[in-house]
Amino acid sequence: MVVRVGDEYDEALIGRVRSALSVAGAKRTGHSWGVGGSQEIAHEEWSVDGVTLTLEAETYEGLTLSGDREFVERILADLSGDRG
């Protein structure tokens, strides 16, 4: 499952997603960053209970969270309760 969470430049949202992942017990297992022309992409891999999730911020594409449907939906539910 891949879900666009918001804008790639929304640092507050990126922080909230990372926090929700951490609270859920996920650990960041990898990250990379790069630029190609006008595109910038930041890629993070997170792991919890044998499940890998990917958080990406890409120019023109936005901030996406992908991985196991149940876990992605859980993080989205946590985020929707954290609107502030």
C-alpha positions as CSV (number, residue, x, y, z in Angstrom):
1,M,0.0,0.0,0.0
2,V,1.3,3.4,-0.9
3,V,-0.3,6.6,0.5
4,R,0.5,10.2,-0.2
5,V,0.5,11.7,3.3
6,G,1.1,15.4,2.4
7,D,3.7,17.8,0.9
8,E,7.3,16.8,0.7
9,Y,8.4,20.1,2.2
10,D,6.2,19.9,5.3
11,E,8.8,19.4,8.0
12,A,6.3,19.4,10.8
13,L,4.3,16.6,9.1
14,I,7.5,14.6,8.4
15,G,8.3,14.9,12.1
16,R,4.8,13.7,13.1
17,V,5.1,10.7,10.8
18,R,8.5,9.8,12.2
19,S,7.2,10.2,15.7
20,A,4.1,8.0,15.0
21,L,6.4,5.3,13.5
22,S,8.6,5.4,16.6
23,V,5.7,5.3,19.0
24,A,4.4,2.2,17.1
25,G,7.8,0.5,17.8
26,A,9.3,1.0,14.4
27,K,13.1,1.6,14.1
28,R,14.7,3.4,11.2
29,T,17.0,0.9,9.5
30,G,18.2,2.9,6.5
31,H,18.1,6.3,4.8
32,S,19.4,8.0,1.7
33,W,19.1,11.4,0.0
34,G,19.8,12.6,-3.5
35,V,19.2,15.1,-6.2
36,G,18.6,14.5,-9.9
37,G,18.0,17.7,-12.0
38,S,15.2,19.5,-10.2
39,Q,14.1,16.4,-8.3
40,E,15.2,15.9,-4.7
41,I,14.3,12.7,-2.9
42,A,14.8,11.5,0.7
43,H,14.2,7.8,1.4
44,E,13.9,6.2,4.8
45,E,13.3,2.5,5.6
46,W,11.6,1.6,8.9
47,S,11.1,-1.9,10.4
48,V,8.7,-3.2,13.0
49,D,7.8,-6.8,13.8
50,G,9.4,-8.0,10.5
51,V,7.5,-5.5,8.4
52,T,9.4,-2.9,6.3
53,L,7.9,0.5,5.7
54,T,9.2,3.2,3.4
55,L,8.9,7.0,4.0
56,E,9.8,9.1,1.0
57,A,9.8,12.8,0.3
58,E,10.1,13.6,-3.4
59,T,9.8,16.8,-5.2
60,Y,6.5,17.0,-7.2
61,E,5.4,13.7,-5.7
62,G,4.9,14.6,-2.0
63,L,5.5,12.7,1.2
64,T,4.5,9.0,0.9
65,L,4.3,6.1,3.3
66,S,4.3,2.6,1.9
67,G,4.3,-0.9,3.2
68,D,2.0,-3.3,4.9
69,R,-1.6,-2.1,4.6
70,E,-2.6,-2.7,8.2
71,F,0.5,-0.9,9.6
72,V,0.2,2.0,7.1
73,E,-3.5,2.5,8.1
74,R,-2.5,2.4,11.8
75,I,0.0,5.2,11.3
76,L,-2.5,7.2,9.2
77,A,-5.1,6.8,12.0
78,D,-2.5,8.0,14.6
79,L,-1.8,11.0,12.4
80,S,-5.4,11.9,11.9
81,G,-5.8,12.0,15.7
82,D,-2.8,14.3,15.9
83,R,-4.1,17.2,13.9
84,G,-3.1,20.3,15.8
